[in-house]
Amino acid sequence: MKKREFSDRDLNRIIEMAWEDRTPFEAIKVQFDLSESQVIKVMRRNLKPSSFRLWRERAHKVSIKHLKKRNAEVNRFRCSRQSAISGNKISKRR
């Protein structure tokens, strides 16, 4: 698999989305075309080892990180109180 290059802004957004409990891996796939395993590799390369371990433990425990495990009542990628930003495939926080 070829290593993809991301701008600092995109890389920061990928990491932010991966840390967010409500954002499923499928949302990252839609926006950045990265599978869950590719997100894990990005996180491993860009976080300190202790931060990566904390993230992996957290992502593993949070059942809403995967759409198939998500409760049917949770039907959005973001909090309802977040405002939408134009020019992005998925609305995100300012």
N, C-alpha and C positions, 0 to 999 in steps of 0.2 A: 504494500500500500504506500502510495506517495504521500510524503509529509506536506501538509498544506500550510501556507503562510497566511496569517491573519494580521490585520492592522492592530495597533495597540487598543484602539477603541473596540473593535470586534472581539478581541481576546478578553478584554475586561468585561464585556457584556456576556460572553460565554460563561466566564467564571461566576459572574453575578447570577445568571440564570441557573447555573448548576447549584449554587448555594441556596437559592430560594426554594422553600419547601413546596410552594404551590406550583412551581414551574416544572412540568413533567419533561422527561428526556425527549418525548415526541415533539415538544415545542421547540427545543433546540435543534432537532432534526429538520423541522419545517423552516426555521429561520437560517440556520447555518449549514445544513446538510451534513451533520455529524451524528453518527450512531452513538448509542450509550457507551460502547467500548472506546470509541474515539474521544468522547468527552472525558472519560476516565484518564486516557493518555494525556490529554491537554491539561487536566487538573494535576496529574502527577508531575508533569514537566514544569508547571508554573507555580506550584505551591511549595512551601517548605514541607519536609516530610511529616512533621507533627500536624500541620494544617491539613495535609492530604488525608492522614489517618482519621482525623476528626470529621472531615467531609464524608469520607467513605462510610464511616460508622453511621453518620446522620442520614445520608442518602439511602443506606440499606434499611434503616429503621422506618423511614417515612414512606408510608404506603401510597401516598398520592404522587410520588415521583414517577410512577408508571400509570398510564391511563387505564390499563386493564385491572389494576388493583384499586383504583380510585373509586370512592363512593359515588354513586350515580348523582347525588345531590351537588357535587362539586363539578360544575360544567364550564369552568373558565380557567385560563392560564394565569390570570392576575386577580388581585384583590379588586372588589367592586369600587373601592374608594380611590383607586389610581386613575389618573387622567391619561387619556390617549395621546400619543405623539404621532403626528403624521409622518409619512415617508418611511415607515417601518412595517414589516410584514406582521409583526405582533406588537401590540401596544406595550409600552414599558414605562417604568418610573422615570421621572425627570431628574 
